[in-house]
Each structure stands twice: as C-alpha cells, then as structure tokens.
Amino acid sequence: MRAPRRALALPLVILLLALGRSPAAAAGPQSFGRDVSGRLGLGMLSADAPLGVRYLFDPRLGLELGAGFGRDGQHRTRVALDGGLLMALAPGDRVNFYFRPGVRFRSENPSDEGATTTIFFTAALTVEVFVTRDFSVTADQGFEMQFVSPPTGPDHTDFDARGAPWTRLGFFYYFGSP
C-alpha cells in the first residue's frame, strides 16, 4: 500500500508548485515553454498507444491522440485508442509542463472466451523536454479510473496511478517551421 502513495506524491507536489508560480513568470504567451503551436508532432505516446500525434492550437492548449494495434501468433488481438487535452501549467525554457486530462479505450482478446474491454479516464502531469529545436522527450504520471468489462464475470471499476510504478515515457518530432 505504501508504493502507490509514493507514486502519487510526486505529481501532487509538482502540481502545487506549478499552481503557486509567480504572476511575473506567467506574463506573455511565449513564457510557456517551447512554442510548437500550429506544428504537427508525430511520435510515441505510450506502450499501449505507440503511434502518437500532437497538435497545439496555441502555446497553452493542445490535443494529443494515439493508437495501438497488435496481434500475436495465436491470433490474440489488442487495440488501444488514447486521447487527451494538453493545458500548459508552468513556464520554462526548453520545457513544456502540461496538465493532461484524457480518455483511453483498450480491447484485448487473450483467449477464445471473448474480449476484455477497458475504458480509462485519466488525469496526468506531463513534462516535455526539448532535446533539439524539433525533437522532445515526454514523461507523464497521474491517476486513472478504469471501467473493466471482462468476457466472463462481472464488470468492475479500478483506480490506479497512471504510469505506476514507473513514469510513462514517449517522444515527439515536430514538423514545420517554428
């Protein structure tokens, strides 16, 4: 029981620090990290949905979508779709820091009994660090509520730390001129 509490403590501390930023640091739209608004970003969103697309409408608001498909040699399939809003929280130089509410759908067919369908509602803190002008590495951690519908047995709801026990990592490359 201790490990989930520790995993949840770091995002809460970061969120409190972000909300307590000084008004002088928040002045002007360019103060919110690297401005990639109006540019399409392609990359890896997560292990479930590795094909990711990211687009920011302005320096403070964006959208990201991801998809993943898989099939093994025994004809077992897995499909995942993920989407979320990106809302900038804190200023940075080569860093964008977002609050990311989202939703994810996953369907797995591990046997002949049928598919297990899960819908996740998520709330995460996402950090995007630019290694070059156009390439970034991302990490996120947060909470998720899972609605699970197995092929046999009753449906159930679970709560978990998103990315537990390790932070979810990804990357994006932004196309177009800055």
C-alpha positions as CSV (number, residue, x, y, z in Angstrom):
1,M,0.0,0.0,0.0
2,R,3.0,2.3,0.5
3,A,4.2,2.2,-3.1
4,P,1.1,3.7,-4.6
5,R,1.1,6.6,-2.1
6,R,4.7,7.4,-3.0
7,A,3.9,7.2,-6.7
8,L,1.1,9.7,-6.2
9,A,3.1,12.1,-4.0
10,L,5.4,13.4,-6.7
11,P,2.7,14.6,-9.2
12,L,0.8,16.3,-6.3
13,V,4.0,18.2,-5.2
14,I,4.7,19.2,-8.9
15,L,1.1,20.4,-9.3
16,L,1.2,22.5,-6.2
17,L,4.5,24.1,-7.3
18,A,3.0,24.8,-10.7
19,L,-0.1,26.4,-9.3
20,G,1.9,28.6,-7.0
21,R,4.1,30.2,-9.7
22,S,4.6,34.0,-9.7
23,P,2.5,36.2,-11.9
24,A,5.6,37.8,-13.4
25,A,6.8,34.4,-14.7
26,A,3.4,33.8,-16.3
27,A,3.3,37.1,-18.3
28,G,3.1,36.7,-22.1
29,P,2.3,33.7,-24.2
30,Q,5.9,33.0,-25.1
31,S,6.8,32.3,-21.4
32,F,5.1,28.9,-21.6
33,G,8.0,26.8,-22.7
34,R,8.9,26.0,-26.3
35,D,6.2,27.3,-28.7
36,V,5.3,24.5,-31.1
37,S,1.8,25.8,-31.7
38,G,0.5,25.2,-35.2
39,R,3.0,22.4,-35.8
40,L,2.2,18.7,-36.1
41,G,4.1,16.4,-33.8
42,L,4.5,12.7,-34.5
43,G,5.9,10.2,-32.1
44,M,5.3,7.6,-29.4
45,L,2.6,8.4,-26.9
46,S,2.8,5.2,-24.7
47,A,3.3,1.5,-24.8
48,D,-0.4,0.9,-25.3
49,A,-0.8,3.5,-28.0
50,P,2.6,4.0,-29.6
51,L,1.5,5.9,-32.7
52,G,1.0,9.4,-31.4
53,V,0.0,12.7,-32.9
54,R,0.2,16.0,-31.0
55,Y,-1.0,19.5,-32.1
56,L,-1.1,22.7,-30.0
57,F,-3.6,25.3,-31.0
58,D,-1.7,28.0,-29.1
59,P,1.2,27.9,-26.5
60,R,-1.2,27.0,-23.7
61,L,-3.7,24.5,-25.2
62,G,-3.3,21.4,-27.4
63,L,-4.5,17.9,-28.2
64,E,-2.8,14.6,-28.5
65,L,-4.1,11.3,-29.9
66,G,-2.6,7.8,-30.0
67,A,-3.4,4.4,-31.4
68,G,-2.0,0.9,-30.9
69,F,-2.8,-2.4,-32.6
70,G,-1.3,-5.8,-32.0
71,R,-1.7,-9.5,-32.8
72,D,0.4,-12.4,-31.8
73,G,1.0,-15.9,-33.4
74,Q,-2.0,-17.4,-31.6
75,H,-4.5,-14.9,-33.1
76,R,-4.9,-12.9,-29.9
77,T,-5.5,-9.2,-30.7
78,R,-5.2,-5.9,-28.8
79,V,-6.5,-2.5,-29.8
80,A,-5.9,0.8,-27.9
81,L,-7.0,4.4,-28.6
82,D,-5.9,7.3,-26.4
83,G,-6.7,11.0,-26.4
84,G,-6.2,14.0,-24.2
85,L,-6.1,17.7,-23.8
86,L,-2.8,19.5,-23.1
87,M,-3.1,22.5,-20.9
88,A,0.1,24.4,-20.1
89,L,0.8,25.0,-16.4
90,A,4.2,26.5,-15.9
91,P,6.8,28.4,-17.8
92,G,10.1,27.0,-18.9
93,D,12.9,27.5,-21.5
94,R,13.2,24.2,-23.3
95,V,10.4,22.6,-21.2
96,N,6.7,22.4,-21.6
97,F,4.7,21.3,-18.5
98,Y,1.1,20.3,-19.0
99,F,-2.0,19.1,-17.2
100,R,-3.4,16.3,-19.3
101,P,-7.0,15.1,-18.8
102,G,-7.8,12.2,-21.2
103,V,-9.6,9.1,-22.0
104,R,-8.3,5.7,-23.4
105,F,-10.1,2.7,-24.8
106,R,-8.5,-0.8,-24.8
107,S,-9.8,-4.1,-26.1
108,E,-7.9,-7.3,-25.5
109,N,-8.8,-10.7,-26.7
110,P,-6.4,-13.0,-24.8
111,S,-8.5,-16.2,-25.3
112,D,-11.4,-17.7,-27.2
113,E,-13.8,-16.6,-24.4
114,G,-14.1,-13.1,-25.8
115,A,-12.6,-9.7,-25.4
116,T,-11.9,-7.6,-22.2
117,T,-12.8,-4.0,-22.8
118,T,-11.5,-1.3,-20.6
119,I,-12.2,2.5,-20.6
120,F,-9.8,4.7,-18.7
121,F,-10.4,8.2,-17.5
122,T,-7.1,9.9,-16.8
123,A,-5.6,13.0,-15.2
124,A,-1.8,13.3,-15.5
125,L,1.0,15.8,-15.3
126,T,3.2,15.7,-18.5
127,V,6.6,17.1,-18.9
128,E,8.1,17.7,-22.4
129,V,11.8,18.4,-22.6
130,F,13.2,19.5,-26.0
131,V,16.5,17.8,-26.9
132,T,16.7,19.7,-30.2
133,R,14.6,22.5,-31.7
134,D,12.1,19.9,-33.1
135,F,12.6,16.8,-31.0
136,S,11.2,16.3,-27.5
137,V,11.1,13.5,-24.9
138,T,8.0,13.3,-22.7
139,A,7.1,11.8,-19.4
140,D,3.8,11.7,-17.5
141,Q,2.5,10.5,-14.2
142,G,-1.0,10.8,-12.7
143,F,-4.2,9.0,-11.8
144,E,-6.7,6.8,-13.8
145,M,-10.1,5.3,-13.2
146,Q,-10.7,2.1,-15.1
147,F,-14.0,0.6,-16.1
148,V,-13.4,-3.0,-17.0
149,S,-15.8,-5.3,-18.8
150,P,-14.4,-8.9,-19.0
151,P,-16.0,-11.5,-21.2
152,T,-17.0,-13.6,-18.2
153,G,-17.7,-12.4,-14.7
154,P,-19.0,-9.0,-13.5
155,D,-17.8,-5.6,-14.7
156,H,-15.7,-3.7,-12.2
157,T,-14.1,-0.3,-11.6
158,D,-10.4,0.2,-10.6
159,F,-8.4,3.2,-9.5
160,D,-4.6,3.3,-10.2
161,A,-1.6,5.5,-10.6
162,R,-1.0,6.2,-14.3
163,G,2.4,5.0,-15.2
164,A,2.8,3.1,-12.0
165,P,5.3,2.0,-10.8
166,W,7.4,3.9,-13.5
167,T,6.7,7.1,-15.3
168,R,5.4,6.7,-18.8
169,L,7.9,7.9,-21.4
170,G,7.4,9.0,-25.0
171,F,8.8,11.3,-27.7
172,F,7.7,13.6,-30.4
173,Y,9.2,15.2,-33.5
174,Y,7.5,18.5,-34.7
175,F,7.2,19.2,-38.4
176,G,7.0,22.6,-40.0
177,S,8.9,25.8,-39.3
178,P,8.8,27.4,-35.9
